[in-house]
Amino acid sequence: MDFLKYKNFIGSIEYSEPDNILYGKVLGLHRILISYEGQTVDELRQDFIDGIEHYLSVCEEEGIKPQKSYTGAFNVRIPSDMHGRAVLKAQELGINLNAFVKSAIEEKLNLENA
């Protein structure tokens, strides 16, 4: 799947067949919605960039810190026995659970990119 990227913001790319239009939204934001559309990929990309620039200018005018597409924090739901095993394995490795999960994700991402 392809994504649009601009100034550390990530946006989706969708297609509406009935409307014959490309559209999307900036991903990972939880208090605001930045959406965009276009007839062509170039129009979509420009509307994406314009939407982000507008958001950043409003934040600057109002003295608000802009949100990021992804903050680096998220909740993960796993079975309790897996949670316990992960904590024990992290302790065995001399790291905390956060570092253990981070290394597991990095390993999985590296395997998929190999």
For each residue, the residues with C-beta under 8 A, 3 or more apart:
1: 13
2: 13
3: 10 11 12 13 27
4: 10 11 12 13 24 44 45 48
5: 8 9 10 11
6: 9 11 48 49 52
7: 52 56
8: 5 68 69
9: 5 6 26 34 52 68 69
10: 3 4 5 26 27 28 69 70
11: 3 4 5 6 24 25 26 27 34 36 48
12: 3 4 24 25 27
13: 1 2 3 4 22 24 44
14: 22 23 24
15: 21 22 23
16: 19 20 21 22 23
17: 20
18:
19: 16
20: 16 17 39
21: 15 16 37 38 39
22: 13 14 15 16 37 38 39 40 41 43 44
23: 14 15 16 35 36 37 38 44
24: 4 11 12 13 14 35 36 37 44 48
25: 11 12 33 34 35 36
26: 9 10 11 29 33 34 35 48 51 52 69
27: 3 10 11 12 69 70
28: 10 68 69 70 71
29: 26 32 33 34 67 69
30: 67
31: 67
32: 29 55 67
33: 25 26 29
34: 9 11 25 26 29 51 52 55
35: 23 24 25 26 51
36: 11 23 24 25 44 47 48 50 51
37: 21 22 23 24 43 44 47
38: 21 22 23 41 42 43 44 45 46 47
39: 20 21 22 43
40: 22 43 44
41: 22 38 44 45
42: 38 45 46
43: 22 37 38 39 40 46 47
44: 4 13 22 23 24 36 37 38 40 41 47 48
45: 4 38 41 42 48 49
46: 38 42 43 49 50
47: 36 37 38 43 44 50 51
48: 4 6 11 24 26 36 44 45 51 52
49: 6 45 46 52 53
50: 36 46 47 53 54
51: 26 34 35 36 47 48 54 55
52: 6 7 9 26 34 48 49 55 56
53: 49 50 56 57
54: 50 51 57 58
55: 32 34 51 52 58 59 66
56: 7 52 53 59 60 66
57: 53 54 60 61
58: 54 55 61 62 64
59: 55 56 62 64 65 66
60: 56 57 63
61: 57 58
62: 58 59
63: 60
64: 58 59
65: 59
66: 55 56 59
67: 29 30 31 32 71
68: 8 9 28 71
69: 8 9 10 26 27 28 29
70: 10 27 28
71: 28 67 68 74
72:
73:
74: 71
75:
76: 101
77:
78: 82 83 86
79: 82 83
80: 83 84
81: 84 85
82: 78 79 85 86
83: 78 79 80 86 87
84: 80 81 87 88
85: 81 82 88 89
86: 78 82 83 89 90 97 100 101
87: 83 84 90 91 97
88: 84 85 91 92
89: 85 86 92 93 100
90: 86 87 93 95 96 97 99 100
91: 87 88 94
92: 88 89
93: 89 90 100
94: 91
95: 90 99 100 103
96: 90 99 100
97: 86 87 90 100 101
98: 101 102
99: 90 95 96 102 103
100: 86 89 90 93 95 96 97 103 104
101: 76 86 97 98 104 105
102: 98 99 105 106
103: 95 99 100 106 107
104: 100 101 107 108
105: 101 102 108 109
106: 102 103 109 110
107: 103 104 110 111
108: 104 105 111 112
109: 105 106 112 113
110: 106 107 113 114
111: 107 108 114
112: 108 109
113: 109 110
114: 110 111
